């Protein structure tokens, strides 16, 4: 079966949100779907009518088996052998029916995602509805919820029909997911989602491709951690990856405390401030990162949230300072600049120059004005100022972005990884040798992921 570009799917699940898109004919567009990576679950007891129907269905089998067993005792030896075989077979059927009955008596779990979750949160009390994120600290903690989220995105949001699934999926995964996790993803997508093809691609590499490069340093400021990944000629330098447990969630909490200290803001808003409030302000565009030689604007900035207007003072310049001073959030870890240096210097000296000239800052926090400039300024302080450069001496720090020939995305570095994934999907899915197809999976099972991916 020839796969068509309009059916190609790109799927990216993170700790904070899940992005997906279908149809890569035109890659100059943001994801079709972007939803929070939240899943609600609710245990539902089986209805009494269901139990009664189950008992009614299993009863005749038991009675029939007993009757045949007594009859077999009066016939010849040869007939007894046949009857015993039938008895064993029917006993197996009875066991299956009993197992089915037991399963029917167990509480069932219903999952809610996206808009359905929003409605469920309004309909059911917290004691009945459990809301969680399947991915915590970059690791899948709840596979059932993870599968429910993927199922919702594929079949509800993108409108794919499972029985006639003609949409291969390029799944974007973090660099630290294990072989076991790759195999489980493969099994879920082929056995439960009936996909015709699957390809697992690592996130930093897709981001680099989205910026039209094959060598670079990807700085991904995620929700729970910040990861710095050097890539040389499409090869991820795994030994040099630096990951620090300091990211968007820490920034939100720190910013919230700063906002609570703004007495005028508290009076103008008139309600308790929470994390959603802090996160909204952080992403609203009023926050800014200052370099050492820049001064704060003393004028309070106008902002709005939930229909209320208010002003924010100088705390808006300090939202992401924890990246450069982790002590502010009580963490004894590397600063962002120290982690960048560690990743760079773990690579060969002759390759470092190309890394310094190809830096990408991505993740939700990267959209704050002045962050890239602050990183550039901090890194430049360690560069040599002599006019006599050595062979491997770093001369300059440069940053990559989405090329201008993607006008809809050129100012959205956060979509670089999605763009790179769509480009890769266009290249690999036309040729069955490049991805895992159903024939491969049927022959080798989930372990085939180690031979036909990356």
Residue pairs with C-beta under 8 A, 6 or more apart in sequence:
1 166
1 196
3 166
3 168
3 196
3 197
3 429
3 430
4 166
5 23
5 24
5 25
5 426
5 429
6 22
6 23
6 24
6 25
7 22
7 23
7 166
7 167
7 168
8 22
8 23
8 24
8 167
8 168
8 170
8 422
8 425
8 426
8 429
9 20
9 21
9 22
9 154
9 158
9 160
9 167
9 168
9 169
9 170
9 425
10 20
10 21
10 22
10 24
10 31
10 169
10 170
10 172
10 418
10 421
10 422
10 425
11 18
11 19
11 20
11 150
11 153
11 154
11 169
11 170
11 171
11 172
12 18
12 19
12 20
12 31
12 171
12 172
12 203
12 417
12 418
12 421
13 37
13 134
13 135
13 146
13 149
13 150
13 172
14 37
14 135
14 222
14 223
15 37
15 133
15 135
15 136
15 137
15 138
15 222
15 223
15 224
16 36
16 37
16 222
16 223
16 248
16 364
17 34
17 35
17 36
17 37
18 33
18 34
18 35
18 36
18 37
18 149
18 153
19 31
19 33
19 34
19 418
20 31
20 32
20 33
20 153
20 154
20 157
20 158
21 29
21 31
21 32
21 33
21 418
21 422
22 32
22 158
22 160
22 167
24 422
24 423
24 425
24 426
27 406
27 419
27 422
27 423
27 426
28 406
28 407
28 408
28 409
29 408
29 409
30 408
30 409
30 412
30 415
30 418
31 415
31 418
32 157
32 158
33 153
33 157
33 158
35 113
35 114
35 153
35 157
37 133
37 134
37 135
37 149
38 113
38 117
38 131
38 132
38 133
39 111
39 112
39 113
39 117
39 131
39 132
39 133
39 134
39 142
39 145
39 146
39 148
39 149
40 111
40 112
40 113
40 117
40 120
40 121
40 129
40 130
40 131
41 109
41 110
41 111
41 112
41 129
41 130
41 132
41 145
41 148
42 109
42 110
42 112
42 120
42 124
42 128
42 129
42 130
43 107
43 108
43 109
44 107
44 108
44 109
44 110
45 107
46 104
46 105
46 106
46 107
46 108
50 104
51 104
51 105
54 100
54 101
54 104
54 105
55 101
57 97
58 94
58 97
58 98
58 100
58 101
61 90
61 93
61 94
61 97
62 94
64 90
65 87
65 90
65 91
65 94
68 83
68 86
68 87
68 90
69 83
69 87
71 83
72 79
72 80
72 83
72 84
72 87
73 80
75 83
109 144
111 144
111 145
111 148
111 149
111 152
112 119
112 120
112 129
113 148
113 149
113 152
113 153
113 156
114 152
114 156
114 157
116 152
116 156
117 131
120 129
121 129
121 131
132 142
132 145
134 140
134 141
134 142
134 143
134 145
134 146
134 149
135 141
135 146
136 224
137 224
137 225
137 245
138 174
138 176
138 222
138 224
138 225
139 177
140 146
140 177
140 181
143 184
143 188
147 188
147 192
150 188
150 189
150 193
151 192
151 193
154 160
154 167
154 169
154 193
155 161
155 162
158 167
160 167
162 193
162 194
163 194
165 193
165 194
165 195
165 196
166 196
167 195
167 196
168 195
168 196
168 197
168 198
168 199
168 425
168 429
168 435
169 189
169 193
169 195
169 197
169 198
169 199
170 198
170 199
170 201
170 421
170 424
170 425
170 428
170 429
171 185
171 189
171 198
171 199
171 200
171 201
172 201
172 202
172 203
172 206
172 417
172 418
172 421
173 181
173 182
173 185
173 200
173 201
173 202
173 203
174 202
174 203
174 227
175 202
175 203
175 204
175 227
175 229
175 236
175 238
175 241
176 243
179 449
179 450
182 200
182 449
182 450
182 453
183 446
183 447
183 449
184 446
185 198
185 200
185 449
186 198
186 200
186 436
186 441
186 446
186 448
186 449
187 445
187 446
189 195
189 198
190 198
190 436
190 438
190 441
196 437
196 438
197 429
197 432
197 435
197 436
197 437
197 438
198 435
198 436
198 449
199 424
199 425
199 428
199 429
199 434
199 435
199 436
199 452
199 453
200 449
200 453
200 454
201 421
201 424
201 453
201 454
202 236
202 454
203 220
203 417
204 218
204 220
204 227
204 229
204 231
204 236
205 231
205 234
205 236
205 420
206 416
206 417
206 418
206 420
206 421
206 424
207 218
207 220
207 360
207 362
207 416
207 417
207 420
208 214
208 215
208 216
208 218
208 231
208 360
208 400
208 420
209 419
209 420
209 421
209 423
209 424
210 402
210 415
210 416
210 417
210 418
210 419
210 420
210 421
210 423
211 360
211 400
211 401
211 402
211 403
211 413
211 416
211 420
212 400
212 403
213 358
213 400
214 231
214 233
214 234
215 231
215 232
215 233
215 351
215 354
215 355
215 358
216 230
216 231
216 354
216 355
216 358
216 359
216 360
216 400
217 228
217 229
217 230
217 231
217 340
217 343
217 344
217 355
217 356
217 358
217 359
217 360
218 227
218 228
218 229
218 231
218 360
218 362
219 226
219 227
219 228
219 336
219 340
219 359
219 360
219 361
219 362
219 363
219 366
219 375
220 226
220 227
220 228
220 229
220 362
220 363
221 247
221 248
221 323
221 361
221 362
221 363
221 364
221 365
221 366
222 247
222 248
222 363
222 364
223 247
223 248
223 249
223 364
224 245
224 247
224 248
224 249
225 243
225 244
225 245
225 246
225 247
226 243
226 244
226 246
226 247
226 323
226 336
226 339
226 363
227 241
227 242
227 243
228 241
228 242
228 243
228 339
228 340
228 342
228 343
229 236
229 237
229 241
229 343
230 236
230 237
230 240
230 241
230 343
230 344
230 346
230 347
230 355
231 237
232 347
232 351
232 354
232 355
237 346
237 347
239 346
240 342
240 343
240 344
240 346
240 347
241 343
242 334
242 339
242 340
242 342
242 343
244 326
244 333
244 334
244 336
244 339
245 331
245 333
246 322
246 323
246 326
246 329
246 331
246 333
246 336
247 363
247 365
248 363
248 364
248 365
250 322
250 329
250 331
251 282
251 319
251 320
251 322
251 323
251 365
252 275
252 278
252 279
252 282
253 275
253 278
253 329
254 319
254 321
254 322
254 328
254 329
255 278
255 281
255 282
255 287
255 315
255 318
255 319
256 273
256 274
256 275
256 277
256 278
258 315
258 318
258 319
259 265
259 273
259 277
259 278
259 281
259 312
259 315
260 266
260 273
261 315
262 312
262 313
262 315
264 300
264 311
264 313
265 273
265 310
265 311
265 312
265 313
266 273
268 309
268 310
268 311
269 277
269 305
269 308
269 310
270 308
271 308
277 305
280 305
281 287
281 303
281 305
281 312
281 316
282 319
282 365
282 368
283 364
283 367
284 303
285 369
286 301
286 302
286 303
286 312
286 316
287 316
287 317
287 319
287 320
287 368
287 369
288 316
288 317
288 368
288 369
288 370
289 317
289 319
289 320
289 368
289 369
289 370
289 371
289 373
289 374
290 296
290 317
290 370
290 374
291 370
291 373
291 374
291 377
292 377
294 370
296 314
296 317
298 314
300 311
300 312
300 313
301 311
301 312
301 316
302 309
302 310
302 311
303 309
303 310
303 311
303 312
304 310
319 368
320 365
320 368
320 371
321 328
322 328
322 329
322 331
323 335
323 336
323 365
324 335
324 336
324 337
324 374
324 378
325 335
326 332
326 333
326 334
326 335
334 342
336 375
337 375
337 378
337 379
340 375
340 379
341 379
341 382
344 352
344 355
344 356
345 352
347 355
349 392
350 391
350 392
352 392
352 394
353 392
353 393
353 394
353 395
356 379
356 394
356 396
356 397
356 398
357 396
357 397
357 398
358 398
358 400
359 375
359 397
359 398
359 399
359 400
360 399
360 400
360 401
360 413
360 416
361 371
361 372
361 375
361 399
361 413
362 413
362 414
362 416
362 417
363 414
364 414
365 371
366 372
366 413
366 414
367 413
367 414
372 399
376 397
376 399
379 397
380 397
383 394
383 395
383 396
383 397
384 393
384 394
389 395
401 410
401 413
401 416
402 409
402 410
402 411
402 412
402 413
402 415
402 416
402 419
403 410
404 410
406 419
409 415
409 416
409 419
427 434
428 434
428 435
429 435
432 439
434 452
435 452
435 453
436 448
436 449
436 452
436 453
440 448
440 452
441 448
444 451
